[in-house]
Amino acid sequence: YTTLFRSDNEHVTEIAAETSAKLVTYSLDNASADYVARDISYGEVTSYTLMCRGNVVGTFTTPLLGVHNIQNCVGASALLLERGHLTVPELHDAIASFTGIKRRLEKKNTSTSV
């Protein structure tokens, strides 16, 4: 079986070393991870380039806000692609259309500077 973990957490890395499972890593900061987000641009829409083992998977956009949501997108992408559950175009569409959970970091107003 496959174990997926965020490789920029030293405690998780120590625990992962104890398993005999296939390890798949993801990160925003650790370039040696299997899956990494690069060229992250935050704004009304967040975009990033997803890399897998040094190769470009594609450029993705999401309406989700915050670093933690990009971490979640990269982790979910790693799992879905490693398991063969989605193709890259299907993943691209899913990430672009997922608006998150209602009432969690929802945009309420974009017409003021406050």
C-alpha positions as CSV (number, residue, x, y, z in Angstrom):
1,Y,0.0,0.0,0.0
2,T,1.0,3.7,-0.4
3,T,1.5,6.1,2.4
4,L,1.2,9.8,1.6
5,F,2.7,12.4,3.8
6,R,3.7,16.1,3.8
7,S,7.5,16.0,3.8
8,D,8.2,19.5,5.3
9,N,7.2,18.3,8.8
10,E,10.2,16.7,10.5
11,H,8.0,14.7,13.0
12,V,6.0,13.2,10.2
13,T,9.2,12.3,8.3
14,E,10.6,10.5,11.4
15,I,7.4,8.5,11.7
16,A,7.2,7.7,8.0
17,A,10.7,6.2,8.2
18,E,9.2,3.4,10.3
19,T,6.8,2.1,7.6
20,S,7.5,-0.5,5.0
21,A,4.8,1.0,2.7
22,K,5.6,2.9,-0.5
23,L,6.1,6.5,0.5
24,V,4.8,9.4,-1.6
25,T,5.7,12.9,-0.3
26,Y,4.3,16.3,-1.1
27,S,5.3,19.8,-0.1
28,L,5.3,23.5,-0.9
29,D,8.8,24.0,0.4
30,N,10.7,20.8,0.1
31,A,12.0,20.5,-3.5
32,S,12.9,16.9,-2.9
33,A,9.3,15.8,-2.3
34,D,7.6,13.7,-5.0
35,Y,4.9,16.3,-5.5
36,V,5.6,20.0,-5.2
37,A,3.8,23.2,-6.0
38,R,5.9,25.9,-7.7
39,D,5.3,29.4,-8.9
40,I,2.4,30.0,-6.5
41,S,0.4,33.2,-7.2
42,Y,-2.2,34.2,-4.7
43,G,-5.1,36.5,-5.5
44,E,-8.7,36.3,-6.4
45,V,-7.8,33.0,-8.0
46,T,-4.7,31.1,-6.8
47,S,-2.5,29.4,-9.5
48,Y,0.5,27.1,-9.2
49,T,2.5,24.7,-11.2
50,L,2.3,21.1,-9.9
51,M,5.5,19.1,-10.2
52,C,5.9,15.4,-9.9
53,R,9.4,14.0,-9.4
54,G,10.9,17.0,-11.2
55,N,8.4,16.9,-14.1
56,V,5.7,19.5,-14.8
57,V,2.2,17.9,-14.3
58,G,0.4,21.1,-15.2
59,T,-0.6,24.6,-14.1
60,F,-3.6,24.6,-11.8
61,T,-6.0,27.3,-10.6
62,T,-8.3,27.3,-7.6
63,P,-10.7,29.7,-6.1
64,L,-9.6,28.5,-2.6
65,L,-7.7,31.0,-0.4
66,G,-4.7,30.4,1.7
67,V,-1.5,28.3,1.9
68,H,-3.2,25.4,3.7
69,N,-5.6,25.0,0.8
70,I,-2.8,24.8,-1.7
71,Q,-1.1,22.2,0.5
72,N,-4.4,20.2,0.5
73,C,-4.7,20.5,-3.2
74,V,-1.2,19.2,-3.7
75,G,-1.7,16.3,-1.3
76,A,-5.1,15.3,-2.8
77,S,-3.5,15.5,-6.3
78,A,-0.6,13.2,-5.2
79,L,-3.1,10.7,-3.9
80,L,-5.4,10.8,-6.8
81,L,-2.7,10.6,-9.5
82,E,-0.6,7.9,-7.7
83,R,-3.7,5.7,-7.4
84,G,-4.8,6.4,-10.9
85,H,-8.2,7.7,-9.8
86,L,-8.1,10.8,-12.0
87,T,-6.3,11.9,-15.2
88,V,-4.5,15.2,-15.2
89,P,-7.3,17.0,-17.2
90,E,-9.9,15.6,-14.7
91,L,-7.8,16.7,-11.8
92,H,-7.4,20.2,-13.4
93,D,-11.1,20.6,-13.8
94,A,-11.8,19.3,-10.3
95,I,-9.4,21.7,-8.6
96,A,-10.6,24.6,-10.7
97,S,-14.3,24.0,-9.8
98,F,-14.0,23.0,-6.1
99,T,-15.2,26.0,-4.1
100,G,-14.6,24.6,-0.7
101,I,-16.9,24.1,2.3
102,K,-19.6,26.6,2.8
103,R,-18.8,29.2,5.5
104,R,-15.0,28.4,5.5
105,L,-13.0,31.3,4.1
106,E,-15.9,32.4,1.9
107,K,-15.6,35.7,0.1
108,K,-18.3,38.0,1.3
109,N,-17.6,41.2,-0.5
110,T,-15.2,42.3,-3.1
111,S,-16.5,45.8,-3.7
112,T,-14.7,47.6,-0.9
113,S,-11.0,48.0,0.2
114,V,-11.8,46.9,3.7
